[in-house]
């Protein structure tokens, strides 16, 4: 038993140390390992992709992929069109992570610049199984949402409509979400509430469900249905808390709903204090988010100072040694 545990431990350590690789599988069954165009040699000026000659590489248009092999001392080159791909296996793409973080920090314009190379790379394989294009498109939709640029969002939706052939439920759902967002911005809150109420039971993706609840909560808040809005917003941290990027919106929305519920009839419930606690938690937990800036404007000065101090204490706390 001891030997088995030791062997398993070594195997796990090997897997942890191994660099994740990316592969493209084609219709004829060929599976090629591909150089990662997003992994750059930072020592080079300007930084350029690290190229391993034993792996395949994209051409400049990202529509073809070339692999070189040596047989009998002779170098041979094989080229395939990316449209022949049936499966893409790709690890975490750093520009996608960076773009998400930029959105959370309120730098959506930079997020758009960061995510565009990913969209370009996988443009010819948008709906191929495993393609990162769909997730990158969702990030772009988020950035456009934060910029409140309805014209750019509508234009991108036109592109997505042409891509959506029903083969990717994820893409279809993202398009529905974006269209509902535009519908809400045009003031059709009753329609958004009806649509989201219908869609929520049909979904099982936590990210989509969190987004639908945020849209529904926003429309309920706009119609001054404060208690329903509060309950809708709070479902996000309770049931979809792993979707960290959506928590700032949920906390801010819940705080606004509690404020809306505050009235002489509910004075004993001290709902404004409840609202301030949510705003304080938002500022302390997500200090660089767009929502945190809005929360600071809603909080009384003394509570805002306390929240910022609490956030600073969290940042300065040293990690617990293991």
JOSUL-V527618 format. One record per residue. N is the residue number from 0. RES is the residue in one letter. PSI is psi in radians with two decimals (NA if undefined). NEAR is the number of other C-alpha atoms within 8 Angstrom. D_FIRST is the distance of its C-alpha to the first C-alpha in whole Angstrom. Layout:
BEGIN
n={N,N}
res={RES,RES}
psi={PSI,PSI}
near={NEAR,NEAR}
d_first={D_FIRST,D_FIRST}
END
This chain:
BEGIN
n={0,1,2,3,4,5,6,7,8,9,10,11,12,13,14,15,16,17,18,19,20,21,22,23,24,25,26,27,28,29,30,31,32,33,34,35,36,37,38,39,40,41,42,43,44,45,46,47,48,49,50,51,52,53,54,55,56,57,58,59,60,61,62,63,64,65,66,67,68,69,70,71,72,73,74,75,76,77,78,79,80,81,82,83,84,85,86,87,88,89,90,91,92,93,94,95,96,97,98,99,100,101,102,103,104,105,106,107,108,109,110,111,112,113,114,115,116,117,118,119,120,121,122,123,124,125,126,127,128,129,130,131,132,133,134,135,136,137,138,139,140,141,142,143,144,145,146,147,148,149,150,151,152,153,154,155,156,157,158,159,160,161,162,163,164,165,166,167,168,169,170,171,172,173,174,175,176,177,178,179,180,181,182,183,184,185,186,187,188,189,190,191,192,193,194,195,196,197,198,199,200,201,202,203,204,205,206,207,208,209,210,211,212,213,214,215,216,217,218,219,220,221,222,223,224,225,226,227,228,229,230,231,232,233,234,235,236,237,238,239,240,241,242,243,244,245,246,247,248,249,250,251,252,253,254,255,256,257,258,259,260,261,262,263,264,265,266,267,268,269,270,271,272,273,274,275,276,277,278,279,280,281,282,283,284,285,286,287,288,289,290,291,292,293,294,295,296,297,298,299,300,301,302,303,304,305,306,307,308,309,310,311,312,313,314,315,316,317,318,319,320,321}
res={X,X,X,X,X,X,X,X,X,X,X,X,X,X,X,X,X,X,X,X,X,X,X,X,X,X,X,X,X,X,X,X,X,X,X,X,X,X,X,X,X,X,X,X,X,X,X,X,X,X,X,X,X,X,X,X,X,X,X,X,X,X,X,X,X,X,X,X,X,X,X,X,X,X,X,X,X,X,X,X,X,X,X,X,X,X,X,X,X,X,X,X,X,X,X,X,X,X,X,X,X,X,X,X,X,X,X,X,X,X,X,X,X,X,X,X,X,X,X,X,X,X,X,X,X,X,X,X,X,X,X,X,X,X,X,X,X,X,X,X,X,X,X,X,X,X,X,X,X,X,X,X,X,X,X,X,X,X,X,X,X,X,X,X,X,X,X,X,X,X,X,X,X,X,X,X,X,X,X,X,X,X,X,X,X,X,X,X,X,X,X,X,X,X,X,X,X,X,X,X,X,X,X,X,X,X,X,X,X,X,X,X,X,X,X,X,X,X,X,X,X,X,X,X,X,X,X,X,X,X,X,X,X,X,X,X,X,X,X,X,X,X,X,X,X,X,X,X,X,X,X,X,X,X,X,X,X,X,X,X,X,X,X,X,X,X,X,X,X,X,X,X,X,X,X,X,X,X,X,X,X,X,X,X,X,X,X,X,X,X,X,X,X,X,X,X,X,X,X,X,X,X,X,X,X,X,X,X,X,X,X,X,X,X,X,X,X,X,X,X,X,X}
psi={-0.73,-0.75,-0.69,-0.74,-0.73,-0.75,-0.74,-0.71,-0.77,-0.71,-0.74,-0.70,-0.68,-0.76,-0.68,-0.61,-0.39,2.42,2.38,2.48,2.85,2.42,2.64,2.21,2.38,2.98,-0.55,0.06,-0.19,2.41,1.92,2.33,2.42,2.46,2.46,1.91,-0.20,-0.09,1.92,2.62,1.77,-0.29,-0.40,2.66,1.92,2.83,2.46,2.77,2.52,2.13,2.14,2.01,-0.27,-0.14,2.81,2.77,2.60,2.67,-3.11,-0.41,-0.19,0.32,-0.22,2.79,2.38,2.40,2.33,2.37,2.76,2.17,2.10,0.56,0.03,2.21,2.27,2.55,2.31,2.30,2.39,2.61,2.45,-0.40,-0.20,-0.11,2.48,-0.20,2.34,2.21,2.01,2.34,-2.97,2.32,2.02,-0.73,-0.52,-0.71,-0.78,-0.72,-0.73,-0.77,-0.66,-0.68,-0.78,-0.53,0.04,0.28,1.11,-0.56,-0.74,-0.60,-0.71,-0.74,-0.63,-0.63,-0.34,-0.74,-0.56,-0.76,-0.71,-0.74,-0.73,0.35,-0.60,-0.11,0.76,-0.79,0.17,2.48,2.23,-0.08,2.27,-0.12,-0.72,-0.78,-0.66,-0.68,-0.66,-0.66,-0.73,-0.70,-0.72,-0.77,-0.76,-0.63,-0.85,-0.51,-0.12,0.64,1.51,-0.61,-0.83,-0.66,-0.75,-0.71,-0.76,-0.61,-0.62,-0.72,-0.77,-0.65,-0.65,-0.51,-0.60,1.83,0.21,-0.08,-0.28,1.70,-0.59,-0.81,-0.77,-0.74,-0.68,-0.67,-0.76,-0.75,-0.81,-0.68,-0.63,-0.62,-0.80,-0.64,-0.72,-0.70,-0.45,-0.06,0.07,1.16,-0.61,-0.74,-0.67,-0.74,-0.76,-0.79,-0.79,-0.64,-0.63,-0.71,-0.63,-0.82,-0.28,-0.20,2.65,-0.01,2.07,-0.65,-0.81,-0.73,-0.72,-0.75,-0.72,-0.71,-0.66,-0.74,-0.78,-0.77,-0.72,-0.71,-0.66,-0.70,-0.72,-0.56,0.13,0.50,1.27,-0.75,-0.75,-0.68,-0.78,-0.84,-0.63,-0.82,-0.75,-0.21,-0.41,-0.98,-0.51,-0.82,-0.39,0.65,-0.37,-0.31,1.25,-0.62,-0.34,-0.15,-0.68,-0.77,-0.70,-0.76,-0.73,-0.74,-0.74,-0.73,-0.76,-0.65,-0.74,-0.68,-0.70,-0.54,-0.31,2.20,2.95,-0.59,-0.45,0.29,-0.60,-0.35,-0.18,0.90,-0.48,-0.65,-0.68,-0.79,-0.78,-0.57,-0.69,-0.70,-0.69,-0.76,-0.69,-0.82,-0.71,-0.63,-0.62,1.11,-0.47,0.13,2.74,-0.64,-0.58,-0.66,-0.70,-0.65,-0.67,-0.59,-0.42,-0.43,2.53,2.66,-0.77,-0.63,-0.65,-0.77,-0.71,-0.69,-0.77,-0.62,-0.70,-0.69,-0.70,-0.66,-0.65,-0.75,-0.60,-0.20,2.13,2.61,2.60,2.22,2.52,NA}
near={4,5,6,7,8,8,8,8,8,8,8,8,8,8,7,7,6,6,5,5,8,12,11,13,12,11,8,4,6,7,8,10,10,12,12,9,7,8,7,9,9,8,5,7,6,5,9,9,10,10,8,6,6,7,12,13,10,12,9,4,7,13,10,11,13,12,12,12,8,8,7,4,5,6,8,8,8,7,8,8,9,11,7,8,13,10,11,13,9,11,7,6,8,7,10,13,9,10,15,10,8,12,14,11,9,10,9,13,8,9,15,12,8,11,14,8,8,12,11,8,9,12,9,9,11,11,10,10,7,8,14,10,13,11,7,12,9,9,12,11,10,9,13,14,10,10,8,6,9,9,6,8,12,8,8,8,11,8,8,9,8,7,8,10,6,6,6,9,7,7,9,10,9,10,11,8,11,11,9,10,9,9,12,12,7,6,6,9,12,7,8,14,11,8,8,12,9,8,9,10,7,6,8,7,6,8,8,12,12,12,10,12,14,13,13,14,14,10,14,14,12,8,7,7,9,12,9,9,17,14,9,12,15,11,10,15,11,7,6,12,9,5,10,6,6,10,11,12,9,13,13,13,14,15,14,9,14,15,10,9,10,12,7,5,6,10,9,5,5,9,12,9,7,10,14,11,8,12,16,13,9,15,15,12,7,9,10,9,12,9,10,14,11,8,13,10,6,7,11,6,6,6,10,11,8,8,12,10,8,9,12,9,8,7,6,6,6,4,4,4,3,2}
d_first={0,4,5,5,6,9,10,11,12,14,15,17,18,20,21,23,24,26,29,30,32,35,36,39,39,42,44,43,40,40,37,38,36,39,40,40,44,43,41,44,44,46,47,49,53,53,49,48,45,43,43,40,42,40,39,42,45,47,51,53,54,50,51,50,47,47,44,45,44,45,46,47,48,50,49,49,49,48,49,48,50,48,49,47,44,42,39,38,35,36,34,35,39,40,44,43,41,44,46,44,44,48,49,47,50,53,53,53,56,53,50,53,53,49,48,51,50,47,49,51,48,47,50,50,47,48,46,44,40,38,41,41,45,45,43,45,48,47,47,51,52,50,52,55,55,55,58,60,61,62,64,61,59,61,61,57,57,60,57,54,56,57,53,52,52,50,47,46,45,44,47,50,48,49,52,53,52,54,57,57,57,60,61,61,62,65,66,65,62,63,62,59,58,59,57,53,54,53,51,48,47,47,44,41,40,40,42,44,44,45,48,49,49,51,53,54,54,57,59,59,60,63,64,64,61,60,58,56,56,54,51,51,50,48,46,44,42,41,40,40,39,36,39,40,43,45,45,48,50,49,49,53,54,53,55,58,57,57,60,62,61,63,67,69,68,64,65,63,60,60,59,60,58,55,56,56,52,51,53,52,48,49,50,48,45,46,49,50,50,53,53,53,56,58,56,58,61,60,59,62,62,60,57,57,57,54,52,52,52,49,47,48,46,43,43,44,41,38,35,33,30,27}
END
